[in-house]
Amino acid sequence: MIEIEKLKELPPPYEIYEFEPCKPAYFKIVGYEIGKIRIQPKWPGAPPEKWVVAIRLHVDPETKPYFPHYWDITPSRLVYQLIGMLTREIPEGMWLKVHRDVPGPKAHFSVQWVERPE
C-alpha cells in the first residue's frame, strides 16, 4: 500500500483521463510519474474534494498532439494495476490498452500491452 502523505503533489495543469465504459483507451507511453492530486469526485455521496494517488502517463506527442503531453490516471483500482506494470518496464514500441467495465466508482479495469490500437 502506498502512503499518500509521502507522495509528492503532481504539478498542474491536471489532465485527468475520463475512461468510457466498454470502450478501450490506448496510450503510447514514454514515461510516467507517481504522485498525488486533489480531485473533486462526482459520484453521489462523494466528499467535495480529496487527495488521491495518481499516475501521470507521459505520452508520445503523436498520440496526444496538444499540450500537455500527458494524462493523469486516478481510479485507484487502475492506479495500483499500472504501478505493478510500469515499475517493471515500458515495452518499447508497445501501446497500453485499458478497458473499463462499468461507470462509477465500482469500475474494474483490464490492462495489457498491445502492438497497436485495434
C-alpha positions as CSV (number, residue, x, y, z in Angstrom):
1,M,0.0,0.0,0.0
2,I,1.3,3.5,-0.9
3,E,1.3,6.1,1.8
4,I,-0.3,9.1,0.1
5,E,1.2,11.5,2.7
6,K,4.7,10.7,1.5
7,L,3.9,11.2,-2.2
8,K,4.8,14.5,-4.0
9,E,1.9,16.5,-5.4
10,L,1.9,16.3,-9.2
11,P,2.0,19.9,-10.6
12,P,-0.8,21.4,-12.6
13,P,-2.2,21.5,-15.1
14,Y,-4.2,18.3,-14.5
15,E,-5.3,16.2,-17.5
16,I,-7.5,13.6,-15.8
17,Y,-8.4,10.9,-18.3
18,E,-12.1,10.0,-18.2
19,F,-12.5,6.4,-19.2
20,E,-15.6,5.5,-21.1
21,P,-17.3,2.1,-20.1
22,C,-16.8,-0.7,-22.6
23,K,-14.6,1.4,-24.9
24,P,-10.8,0.7,-24.8
25,A,-8.4,3.6,-24.4
26,Y,-4.8,3.4,-25.8
27,F,-1.7,5.2,-24.7
28,K,1.8,5.3,-26.3
29,I,3.8,5.8,-23.0
30,V,7.2,7.4,-23.0
31,G,7.4,7.9,-19.2
32,Y,5.4,8.2,-16.0
33,E,5.3,9.8,-12.6
34,I,3.6,8.5,-9.4
35,G,2.2,11.2,-7.1
36,K,-0.9,12.7,-5.6
37,I,-3.5,15.2,-6.8
38,R,-6.6,16.8,-5.3
39,I,-9.8,15.9,-7.1
40,Q,-13.5,16.8,-6.8
41,P,-15.3,13.5,-7.0
42,K,-18.6,13.5,-9.0
43,W,-20.2,10.3,-7.7
44,P,-23.2,10.6,-5.3
45,G,-22.2,11.0,-1.7
46,A,-18.6,11.9,-2.5
47,P,-16.7,14.4,-0.4
48,P,-16.3,17.9,-2.1
49,E,-12.6,17.1,-2.6
50,K,-9.9,14.6,-1.7
51,W,-6.3,13.6,-2.3
52,V,-5.8,10.5,-4.5
53,V,-2.8,8.6,-5.7
54,A,-2.3,9.3,-9.4
55,I,-0.1,8.2,-12.2
56,R,0.9,10.8,-14.8
57,L,1.4,8.9,-18.1
58,H,3.7,10.9,-20.4
59,V,2.6,10.0,-23.9
60,D,4.1,10.3,-27.4
61,P,3.0,13.7,-28.8
62,E,1.6,11.9,-31.9
63,T,-0.9,10.2,-29.6
64,K,-1.9,13.4,-27.8
65,P,-1.0,16.3,-30.1
66,Y,-1.9,19.1,-27.8
67,F,-0.1,20.3,-24.6
68,P,0.4,18.9,-22.1
69,H,1.6,15.6,-23.5
70,Y,0.4,13.5,-20.5
71,W,-2.7,12.1,-18.9
72,D,-3.4,11.8,-15.2
73,I,-4.9,8.5,-14.2
74,T,-6.8,8.5,-10.8
75,P,-9.1,5.4,-10.4
76,S,-7.5,3.6,-7.5
77,R,-8.0,0.1,-8.9
78,L,-6.4,1.1,-12.1
79,V,-3.6,3.1,-10.5
80,Y,-2.4,0.0,-8.5
81,Q,-2.6,-2.2,-11.6
82,L,-0.5,0.3,-13.5
83,I,2.1,0.7,-10.8
84,G,2.8,-3.0,-11.0
85,M,3.1,-2.9,-14.8
86,L,5.1,0.3,-15.2
87,T,7.7,-0.3,-12.5
88,R,8.7,-3.5,-14.3
89,E,9.2,-1.7,-17.6
90,I,7.6,0.0,-20.5
91,P,8.0,-2.3,-23.5
92,E,9.4,-0.4,-26.4
93,G,7.0,0.2,-29.3
94,M,4.0,-1.2,-27.4
95,W,0.7,0.6,-26.6
96,L,-1.0,0.4,-23.2
97,K,-4.6,-0.7,-23.7
98,V,-7.1,0.0,-20.8
99,H,-10.7,-1.3,-20.8
100,R,-13.2,-0.1,-18.2
101,D,-16.3,-2.3,-17.5
102,V,-18.9,-0.1,-15.8
103,P,-19.5,3.5,-14.9
104,G,-19.0,4.8,-11.4
105,P,-16.5,4.2,-8.5
106,K,-17.1,0.4,-8.6
107,A,-15.5,0.0,-12.1
108,H,-12.9,-2.7,-12.8
109,F,-10.2,-2.3,-15.5
110,S,-8.3,-4.7,-17.7
111,V,-4.9,-3.6,-18.8
112,Q,-2.5,-5.1,-21.3
113,W,0.4,-4.1,-23.7
114,V,-0.6,-4.4,-27.4
115,E,1.4,-3.8,-30.6
116,R,-1.1,-1.2,-31.9
117,P,-4.6,0.1,-31.2
118,E,-7.4,-2.1,-32.5
